[in-house]
Amino acid sequence: MRATVIHGARDIRLETVADPILSTGGDAIVRVVAACVCGSDLWSYRGIAPTEQPHRIGHEFIGVVEDVGADVERIRPGDFVIAPFYVCDNTCINCRNGVSTSCLNGGWWGQDDRFGGFADGGQGERVRVPLADGTLVAVPGPVTDDEIPGLLSLADVMGTGHHAAVSAGVRAGDTVVVVGDGAVGLCAVIAAKRLGASEIIAMSRNPQRQELAWEFGATHVVAERGDEGVMAVRQLTQGVGADRVLECVGTKESMDQALASARPGGRVGFVGVPAGGPELSVRDMFNRNVGVVGGVAPVRGYIEELLPDVRSGSIQPGKVFDLELPLSEVADAYAAMDERRATKVLLRPES
């Protein structure tokens, strides 16, 4: 089969690799219907996270189950499934505590699993899925083609934006600031609206992303950054700051922006993958009683909750995909996101 391999900074290739095989009893083989490029993939693409040797990449995909191991009970061949961006059994104590990203038996796509098998990267034609019963979520059929983008968003970005809102404690009537206008930030706008926020301030300088933020439920857009951005938020919040701030970037500047935008007693929910040395000003947090909660989003636990709203169209996170390319053009997909010509690229393996 063909799958994406990263060889180094800005060196993405689609290569012929070994077909996945069942090997541990609890696994499944999934034919990928759609995959995508994540903003966190760009850290490796840009060389910020060094690539020591060529390896498979990609962690968001949906598809159809082709085969399952002898020990798989819940997932069946023919099921249309959503795979979260990690592997989990969904039964260990950490999974039961709502932190399936810390599953005691879990792992990550593109790596060997804990049982001696290889979990293929998501940007390929097929994927061997360890712990299939825990990892995969079956979508009741039939699934129409126009549902594909929305369902794919549940593999990561919609659940991650939701995690930011849940971590910050967004509730009805809140004023919320969203720092970051990438796919996760835009989904965080959806999540804040869905949880009842009455005012949502999206921080964005990109006209196309601003339009999508408005469509998703933003009531204000702030283009300024730094002290000017904080001042603009204060002007919109009676001079005190927002009840909840959703940090969806992961840089020092974005975290500083988030902390300074929160009101005394407010809370920041952060889901941006840390890069560039973000630090917390504990003294400022102490003085203003500002809390910071979040981390890598346990999206497996959110898929069933969000799925009905995606399928009904009451939320439309699939609109964050503003470019679709065949898998054969995966290198162009990375370049488009790196150059901010696309918010998020959907990849379809050719049949």
Phi, psi and chi 1 to 4 in degrees:
 res  aa     phi    psi   chi1   chi2   chi3   chi4
   1 MET       -  173.0   71.0  169.9 -172.4      -
   2 ARG  -107.6  143.0  -62.8 -176.7  -57.1  167.3
   3 ALA  -152.5  158.7      -      -      -      -
   4 THR   -82.8  134.8  -55.1      -      -      -
   5 VAL  -129.7  131.1  178.4      -      -      -
   6 ILE   -97.1  129.1 -177.4  167.9      -      -
   7 HIS  -103.8  -18.9  -75.3 -105.4      -      -
   8 GLY   168.7 -170.2      -      -      -      -
   9 ALA   -59.0  124.3      -      -      -      -
  10 ARG    55.1   32.8  -68.5  179.5  167.5   79.9
  11 ASP  -128.1   84.7 -172.3   -2.4      -      -
  12 ILE  -107.8  130.8  -68.6  -73.1      -      -
  13 ARG  -134.0  145.7  -51.6  178.3 -165.3  178.0
  14 LEU   -97.4  118.8 -172.7   66.7      -      -
  15 GLU  -125.7  160.3  -61.4 -178.2   -9.9      -
  16 THR   -83.2  125.6  -60.7      -      -      -
  17 VAL  -129.4  172.4  -59.1      -      -      -
  18 ALA   -65.6  141.1      -      -      -      -
  19 ASP   -64.1  142.6  -71.0  -28.4      -      -
  20 PRO   -68.8  149.2   25.9  -33.2      -      -
  21 ILE  -134.0  148.8   58.0  172.4      -      -
  22 LEU   -67.9  137.5  -61.6  173.9      -      -
  23 SER  -144.4  -15.2   57.5      -      -      -
  24 THR  -126.0    0.5   58.5      -      -      -
  25 GLY    91.6  -38.7      -      -      -      -
  26 GLY   -99.2   13.5      -      -      -      -
  27 ASP  -103.2  173.7   45.2    4.3      -      -
  28 ALA  -143.4  155.8      -      -      -      -
  29 ILE  -107.6  125.8  -54.5  -62.1      -      -
  30 VAL  -117.0  127.6  173.8      -      -      -
  31 ARG   -82.1  122.3  174.3  178.3   57.8   82.1
  32 VAL   -74.9  125.9  175.8      -      -      -
  33 VAL   -92.4  -37.7  170.1      -      -      -
  34 ALA  -154.8  144.0      -      -      -      -
  35 ALA  -137.0 -175.9      -      -      -      -
  36 CYS  -161.0  172.2   54.3      -      -      -
  37 VAL  -101.9  133.3  179.9      -      -      -
  38 CYS  -101.3  150.1 -179.1      -      -      -
  39 GLY   -56.9  -33.3      -      -      -      -
  40 SER   -69.7  -23.1   62.8      -      -      -
  41 ASP   -63.5  -24.8  -67.9  -29.6      -      -
  42 LEU   -72.0  -20.5  -63.2 -178.9      -      -
  43 TRP   -62.2  -41.4  -60.6  128.4      -      -
  44 SER   -72.2  -41.1  -63.5      -      -      -
  45 TYR   -60.5  -38.2 -178.2   73.9      -      -
  46 ARG   -84.4   -6.0  -68.1  166.1  175.7  163.1
  47 GLY    85.0    4.6      -      -      -      -
  48 ILE   -67.6  -40.3  -63.2  170.2      -      -
  49 ALA  -101.2  106.4      -      -      -      -
  50 PRO   -62.4  144.2  -19.6   31.6      -      -
  51 THR   -99.9  105.7  -61.4      -      -      -
  52 GLU   -73.2  -33.5  -57.0  -63.2  -22.3      -
  53 GLN  -153.3  156.1   59.4 -175.6    6.5      -
  54 PRO   -56.1  138.5  -25.1   35.3      -      -
  55 HIS  -154.1  160.9   61.6   83.6      -      -
  56 ARG   -69.2  152.6  -58.8  -83.6  -73.3  -79.6
  57 ILE  -143.8  160.3 -167.3  168.2      -      -
  58 GLY   110.8  134.1      -      -      -      -
  59 HIS  -141.6   15.8   54.2 -103.2      -      -
  60 GLU  -130.2  119.5  -60.5  161.3   88.8      -
  61 PHE  -158.4  156.8   65.7   93.5      -      -
  62 ILE  -131.7  156.6   56.2  176.9      -      -
  63 GLY  -178.1 -165.0      -      -      -      -
  64 VAL  -117.7  131.7  176.5      -      -      -
  65 VAL   -70.3  127.2  177.0      -      -      -
  66 GLU   -98.1  -34.6  -70.3 -168.5  -26.5      -
  67 ASP  -157.7  155.5 -159.1    1.9      -      -
  68 VAL  -135.4  155.6  -62.0      -      -      -
  69 GLY   -74.0  168.2      -      -      -      -
  70 ALA   -64.2  -24.4      -      -      -      -
  71 ASP   -94.2   -2.0  -61.1  -29.5      -      -
  72 VAL   -78.1  129.8  175.8      -      -      -
  73 GLU  -114.1  -34.0  -62.0  179.3   -7.0      -
  74 ARG   -95.0  -39.8 -170.9  177.3   60.7   83.4
  75 ILE   -90.2  134.6  -62.7  -63.2      -      -
  76 ARG  -124.4  153.7  -50.8  -50.8  -39.3  161.1
  77 PRO   -55.2  138.1  -28.0   36.8      -      -
  78 GLY    95.8  -16.9      -      -      -      -
  79 ASP   -65.0  137.2  -76.2  -10.8      -      -
  80 PHE   -86.6  125.9 -169.2  102.0      -      -
  81 VAL  -130.1  151.9  -68.1      -      -      -
  82 ILE  -107.1  131.2  -59.5  169.3      -      -
  83 ALA  -107.9  122.8      -      -      -      -
  84 PRO   -65.3  171.9   27.2  -33.6      -      -
  85 PHE   -79.5   16.7   63.1   83.1      -      -
  86 TYR  -154.6  171.1   54.5   91.2      -      -
  87 VAL  -103.7  137.2  171.5      -      -      -
  88 CYS  -153.0  155.9   65.3      -      -      -
  89 ASP   -88.2  -15.3   62.5   19.6      -      -
  90 ASN    61.5   19.3 -149.7   34.3      -      -
  91 THR  -131.1  -20.6   59.4      -      -      -
  92 CYS   -68.3  171.4   79.0      -      -      -
  93 ILE   -63.3  -36.4 -171.7  169.0      -      -
  94 ASN   -67.7  -40.8  -72.2  -21.4      -      -
  95 CYS   -62.0  -43.7  -70.3      -      -      -
  96 ARG   -66.5  -26.2  -64.7 -162.6  -53.5  -88.3
  97 ASN   -83.9    4.5  -75.9  -23.8      -      -
  98 GLY    88.6   12.9      -      -      -      -
  99 VAL  -123.4   63.4 -165.1      -      -      -
 100 SER   -67.6  -16.0   52.6      -      -      -
 101 THR   -67.5  -15.0   45.3      -      -      -
 102 SER  -109.2   27.8  -65.3      -      -      -
 103 CYS   -51.7  134.7  177.0      -      -      -
 104 LEU   -67.1  -19.0  -64.6  175.0      -      -
 105 ASN  -118.4   10.1  -62.9  -56.3      -      -
 106 GLY   -84.2 -170.7      -      -      -      -
 107 GLY  -176.9 -162.9      -      -      -      -
 108 TRP  -132.6  151.5  -52.8   96.3      -      -
 109 TRP   -66.0  144.5  -55.7  115.0      -      -
 110 GLY    83.2   14.9      -      -      -      -
 111 GLN  -136.5  163.7  -61.8 -179.2   12.5      -
 112 ASP   -67.4  141.8  -70.0  -24.1      -      -
 113 ASP   -87.2 -178.6   65.9   24.0      -      -
 114 ARG   -77.3   -1.8  -64.9  171.5 -174.5 -102.2
 115 PHE  -115.1    9.8  -49.8   99.4      -      -
 116 GLY    94.5    5.0      -      -      -      -
 117 GLY  -104.4  168.8      -      -      -      -
 118 PHE  -106.1  128.2 -179.5   67.3      -      -
 119 ALA   -94.1  107.3      -      -      -      -
 120 ASP   -58.2  152.7  -63.5   82.1      -      -
 121 GLY   -66.0  155.0      -      -      -      -
 122 GLY   -76.5  -18.8      -      -      -      -
 123 GLN   -92.2   67.7  -67.1  164.6    7.5      -
 124 GLY  -151.1 -173.9      -      -      -      -
 125 GLU   -84.7  -29.1  -66.2  177.6  -34.7      -
 126 ARG  -143.7  158.7  -74.0  175.5  175.0   77.1
 127 VAL  -139.3  131.6  176.2      -      -      -
 128 ARG   -83.9  122.4  174.3 -173.3  167.4  -91.2
 129 VAL  -106.3  110.5  178.1      -      -      -
 130 PRO   -69.9  160.3  -14.6   29.2      -      -
 131 LEU    47.2   51.5  -58.3  172.3      -      -
 132 ALA   -58.7  -39.0      -      -      -      -
 133 ASP   -64.1  -33.5  -83.2  -23.5      -      -
 134 GLY   -88.5  -35.8      -      -      -      -
 135 THR   -77.6  -47.2  -59.6      -      -      -
 136 LEU   -86.2  146.6  -62.1  173.0      -      -
 137 VAL  -117.0  119.5  176.3      -      -      -
 138 ALA   -80.1  135.1      -      -      -      -
 139 VAL  -101.5  120.8  179.3      -      -      -
 140 PRO   -58.2  134.0  -23.0   33.9      -      -
 141 GLY   -85.2  175.1      -      -      -      -
 142 PRO   -78.5  153.9   30.1  -35.5      -      -
 143 VAL  -105.9  122.9  173.5      -      -      -
 144 THR   -89.2  159.2   60.0      -      -      -
 145 ASP   -62.1  -33.9 -168.4   66.5      -      -
 146 ASP   -73.7   -9.5   61.4   -4.6      -      -
 147 GLU   -84.1  -14.4  -69.4 -173.6  -86.4      -
 148 ILE   -55.7  -50.2  -64.6  -59.8      -      -
 149 PRO   -59.3  -44.0  -25.6   36.8      -      -
 150 GLY   -63.6  -43.3      -      -      -      -
 151 LEU   -64.6  -39.5  -63.9  177.0      -      -
 152 LEU   -64.9  -32.6 -177.0   55.6      -      -
 153 SER   -61.5  -24.9   75.9      -      -      -
 154 LEU   -74.8  -13.7  -67.3  174.6      -      -
 155 ALA   -69.3  -21.6      -      -      -      -
 156 ASP  -158.4  -74.3 -173.2  -14.0      -      -
 157 VAL   -64.0  -38.4  -69.0      -      -      -
 158 MET   -68.3  -44.2 -175.0   58.8 -131.0      -
 159 GLY   -65.2  -33.1      -      -      -      -
 160 THR   -71.5  -42.7  -63.0      -      -      -
 161 GLY   -61.5  -39.3      -      -      -      -
 162 HIS   -63.0  -40.1 -179.8   67.9      -      -
 163 HIS   -62.9  -37.8 -173.6   57.7      -      -
 164 ALA   -60.0  -44.1      -      -      -      -
 165 ALA   -69.0  -41.1      -      -      -      -
 166 VAL   -65.1  -43.5  169.3      -      -      -
 167 SER   -62.2  -38.3  -63.2      -      -      -
 168 ALA   -76.9  -11.9      -      -      -      -
 169 GLY    78.2   33.0      -      -      -      -
 170 VAL   -59.5  133.8  174.1      -      -      -
 171 ARG  -143.7  173.7   56.6 -166.5  177.0 -169.2
 172 ALA   -56.0  133.4      -      -      -      -
 173 GLY    89.6   -6.8      -      -      -      -
 174 ASP   -70.7  153.3  -82.5  -14.6      -      -
 175 THR   -99.2  126.3  -65.0      -      -      -
 176 VAL  -125.0  135.3  176.8      -      -      -
 177 VAL  -107.5  134.7  167.4      -      -      -
 178 VAL  -112.1  116.6  178.1      -      -      -
 179 VAL   -96.8  112.9  179.4      -      -      -
 180 GLY   118.1  128.7      -      -      -      -
 181 ASP  -118.3   22.9   64.1   -4.7      -      -
 182 GLY   -76.5 -170.5      -      -      -      -
 183 ALA   -59.5  -40.4      -      -      -      -
 184 VAL   -67.2  -44.6  170.3      -      -      -
 185 GLY   -60.8  -41.7      -      -      -      -
 186 LEU   -65.7  -37.7  -68.8  167.7      -      -
 187 CYS   -69.0  -29.0  -73.8      -      -      -
 188 ALA   -66.2  -33.2      -      -      -      -
 189 VAL   -61.6  -46.3  172.4      -      -      -
 190 ILE   -57.1  -46.6  -66.3  174.6      -      -
 191 ALA   -62.9  -42.6      -      -      -      -
 192 ALA   -63.2  -42.0      -      -      -      -
 193 LYS   -63.4  -43.7  174.5   73.6  171.7  179.8
 194 ARG   -62.7  -33.4 -179.8  177.1  176.2  -85.7
 195 LEU   -87.5    2.5  -68.0  174.0      -      -
 196 GLY   102.6    9.0      -      -      -      -
 197 ALA   -57.6  138.0      -      -      -      -
 198 SER   -91.4  -28.2   58.8      -      -      -
 199 GLU  -129.7  132.5  -70.2 -172.7  -71.8      -
 200 ILE  -130.7  117.0  -57.4  170.9      -      -
 201 ILE  -103.3  110.1  -56.9  167.7      -      -
 202 ALA   -94.0  128.8      -      -      -      -
 203 MET   -96.2  110.4  -54.8 -161.3   79.3      -
 204 SER  -154.9  142.0  172.9      -      -      -
 205 ARG  -113.3    0.8  -67.3  178.8  -72.8 -163.7
 206 ASN   -98.2  117.4 -178.1  -62.2      -      -
 207 PRO   -56.8  -40.8  -25.7   35.2      -      -
 208 GLN   -67.2  -40.2  -68.9  178.0  -42.6      -
 209 ARG   -72.4  -32.3  -61.3 -177.9 -173.7 -169.7
 210 GLN   -60.1  -43.5  -72.1  175.7   -7.0      -
 211 GLU   -60.9  -40.8  -71.8 -177.4   13.6      -
 212 LEU   -68.9  -37.9 -154.2   48.4      -      -
 213 ALA   -60.8  -43.2      -      -      -      -
 214 TRP   -58.8  -46.2  -72.7  116.1      -      -
 215 GLU   -62.5  -35.4 -178.1  177.4  -12.2      -
 216 PHE   -78.7  -11.5  -75.3  166.5      -      -
 217 GLY   129.6    2.7      -      -      -      -
 218 ALA   -63.5  140.5      -      -      -      -
 219 THR  -101.5  -17.0   56.6      -      -      -
 220 HIS  -146.6  152.7  -52.0  -82.8      -      -
 221 VAL  -127.7  131.3  170.4      -      -      -
 222 VAL  -116.3  121.0  168.9      -      -      -
 223 ALA   -92.7  -19.6      -      -      -      -
 224 GLU   -71.9  158.7  -65.3   83.5   -0.2      -
 225 ARG  -127.1  171.3  -67.5  -68.6 -177.5  -89.3
 226 GLY    61.9 -144.4      -      -      -      -
 227 ASP   -60.4  -35.9  -68.0  -18.9      -      -
 228 GLU   -66.5  -37.1  -69.8 -176.3   -2.8      -
 229 GLY   -65.9  -42.6      -      -      -      -
 230 VAL   -62.3  -42.1  173.1      -      -      -
 231 MET   -62.5  -39.9 -175.7  177.4  -60.8      -
 232 ALA   -64.4  -40.1      -      -      -      -
 233 VAL   -64.1  -43.6  169.2      -      -      -
 234 ARG   -61.4  -39.1  -64.7  -85.1  173.0   86.0
 235 GLN   -63.9  -28.3  -70.7  173.5  -14.7      -
 236 LEU   -87.4   -6.8  -67.9  168.4      -      -
 237 THR  -129.8   41.9   56.2      -      -      -
 238 GLN    53.8   27.8  -65.9   75.3   52.0      -
 239 GLY    83.5    5.1      -      -      -      -
 240 VAL  -113.8  -21.2  -62.1      -      -      -
 241 GLY   105.9  175.5      -      -      -      -
 242 ALA   -88.0  152.0      -      -      -      -
 243 ASP   -63.8  -43.0  -59.1  -53.2      -      -
 244 ARG  -134.9  140.4  -39.6  -70.8  170.9 -172.7
 245 VAL  -126.9  132.2 -176.9      -      -      -
 246 LEU  -109.1  111.9  -46.7 -174.8      -      -
 247 GLU   -95.3  115.0 -167.2  -75.0  -52.9      -
 248 CYS  -126.4   31.1  -57.4      -      -      -
 249 VAL  -123.2  -60.9 -178.3      -      -      -
 250 GLY   106.5   13.3      -      -      -      -
 251 THR  -104.6  167.6   64.1      -      -      -
 252 LYS   -59.1  -43.2  179.2 -178.6 -174.3  -57.5
 253 GLU   -64.2  -40.8  -66.6   75.8   14.5      -
 254 SER   -69.2  -37.9   61.7      -      -      -
 255 MET   -68.7  -40.3 -177.7   58.7   79.5      -
 256 ASP   -60.1  -42.0  -71.1  -14.3      -      -
 257 GLN   -62.1  -42.8 -170.7   84.0   63.1      -
 258 ALA   -64.4  -49.1      -      -      -      -
 259 LEU   -60.6  -43.5  -74.0  169.1      -      -
 260 ALA   -71.7  -20.6      -      -      -      -
 261 SER   -86.1  -11.6  -62.4      -      -      -
 262 ALA   -82.7  142.4      -      -      -      -
 263 ARG   -74.1  162.2   66.8  163.7  171.2   79.3
 264 PRO   -56.0  129.1  -27.7   36.2      -      -
 265 GLY    85.0    0.6      -      -      -      -
 266 GLY   -81.1 -180.0      -      -      -      -
 267 ARG  -139.6  141.6 -176.8 -179.2  -68.4 -177.6
 268 VAL  -106.2  127.9  173.9      -      -      -
 269 GLY  -103.8  120.5      -      -      -      -
 270 PHE  -117.4  133.9   76.7  102.8      -      -
 271 VAL  -134.8   -1.8  -66.4      -      -      -
 272 GLY   -65.3  130.6      -      -      -      -
 273 VAL   -63.2  121.1  179.0      -      -      -
 274 PRO   -59.7  128.8  -23.9   34.6      -      -
 275 ALA  -153.4  149.0      -      -      -      -
 276 GLY    76.2   17.1      -      -      -      -
 277 GLY    75.0   42.9      -      -      -      -
 278 PRO   -62.9  136.8   22.7  -31.6      -      -
 279 GLU  -133.1  154.3  -62.0  175.9   -6.0      -
 280 LEU  -100.3  132.3  -61.9  178.6      -      -
 281 SER   -86.4   89.0  175.5      -      -      -
 282 VAL   -62.3  -36.7  176.5      -      -      -
 283 ARG   -61.4  -44.4  171.0   58.7   69.5  178.0
 284 ASP   -65.8  -41.2 -179.0   53.9      -      -
 285 MET   -60.9  -42.2  -67.8  165.5   58.5      -
 286 PHE   -63.5  -47.9  179.3   85.8      -      -
 287 ASN   -64.0  -33.7  -71.1  -15.6      -      -
 288 ARG  -107.7    5.3  -61.5 -164.6  -60.5  121.6
 289 ASN    55.9   41.3  -79.1  -80.9      -      -
 290 VAL   -95.3  127.3  172.5      -      -      -
 291 GLY   -98.6  150.5      -      -      -      -
 292 VAL  -128.9  120.2  177.5      -      -      -
 293 VAL  -137.9  143.4 -177.6      -      -      -
 294 GLY   152.2 -155.7      -      -      -      -
 295 GLY   137.5 -163.3      -      -      -      -
 296 VAL   -61.8  129.9   57.1      -      -      -
 297 ALA   -79.6  125.2      -      -      -      -
 298 PRO   -79.9   69.7   30.0  -33.5      -      -
 299 VAL   -66.6  -24.1  -59.0      -      -      -
 300 ARG   -55.2  -36.0  172.3   61.6 -177.6   82.6
 301 GLY   -76.4   -9.4      -      -      -      -
 302 TYR  -103.6  -14.4  -62.0  137.2      -      -
 303 ILE   -60.6  -48.9  -66.7  174.8      -      -
 304 GLU   -63.7  -33.5  -76.6  100.1  -19.8      -
 305 GLU   -67.4  -42.3  174.5 -173.8   -9.9      -
 306 LEU   -86.7  -22.9  -62.2  170.5      -      -
 307 LEU   -55.7  -46.5  179.9   59.2      -      -
 308 PRO   -61.2  -37.3  -23.9   35.5      -      -
 309 ASP   -69.6  -35.4  -73.3   -7.6      -      -
 310 VAL   -67.3  -45.9  169.5      -      -      -
 311 ARG   -69.1  -31.3  -61.4 -158.8   79.3 -177.5
 312 SER   -78.8  -17.0   71.5      -      -      -
 313 GLY    87.1    4.3      -      -      -      -
 314 SER   -68.6  -25.8   65.4      -      -      -
 315 ILE  -127.0  148.2   60.5  174.5      -      -
 316 GLN  -131.8   62.1  -63.5 -177.3  -58.9      -
 317 PRO   -66.3  -18.0   26.1  -36.4      -      -
 318 GLY   -60.9  -16.5      -      -      -      -
 319 LYS   -70.1  -11.0  -70.7 -173.0  175.1 -176.8
 320 VAL   -69.3  -18.8  -59.9      -      -      -
 321 PHE   -80.5  103.0  -66.5  101.1      -      -
 322 ASP  -108.1    8.2   52.0   -1.6      -      -
 323 LEU  -149.8  132.8  178.2   61.5      -      -
 324 GLU  -122.0  131.5 -179.5  176.0  -38.4      -
 325 LEU  -135.2  154.8  -67.7  172.6      -      -
 326 PRO   -70.4  154.6   25.5  -33.8      -      -
 327 LEU   -56.2  -30.8 -177.8   61.9      -      -
 328 SER   -62.3  -18.2   58.6      -      -      -
 329 GLU  -106.9   31.3  -62.5  179.2   26.8      -
 330 VAL   -61.5  -33.8   63.7      -      -      -
 331 ALA   -62.4  -38.7      -      -      -      -
 332 ASP   -67.4  -32.9  -66.5  -26.7      -      -
 333 ALA   -62.6  -44.7      -      -      -      -
 334 TYR   -62.9  -43.9  -86.8   79.3      -      -
 335 ALA   -62.6  -40.2      -      -      -      -
 336 ALA   -62.9  -40.6      -      -      -      -
 337 MET   -74.1  -39.0  -74.1 -171.2   60.0      -
 338 ASP   -60.7  -38.1  178.1   46.9      -      -
 339 GLU   -90.6    7.0  -63.4  162.5    8.3      -
 340 ARG    58.5   30.1  -69.9  178.8   66.6   83.6
 341 ARG   -83.9  -11.4  -69.0 -175.2  -77.6  110.5
 342 ALA  -142.3  143.0      -      -      -      -
 343 THR   -74.7  -47.9  -57.7      -      -      -
 344 LYS  -156.3  135.7 -164.2  164.9 -179.8   68.6
 345 VAL  -106.3  129.0 -176.4      -      -      -
 346 LEU   -94.6  132.8 -172.3  148.6      -      -
 347 LEU  -112.1  134.0  -63.8  166.0      -      -
 348 ARG  -120.8  118.4  -70.7 -167.9 -169.7 -115.6
 349 PRO   -60.9  136.7  -22.4   33.9      -      -
 350 GLU   -73.1  140.0  -61.5   92.1  -31.6      -
 351 SER   -76.8      -   56.5      -      -      -
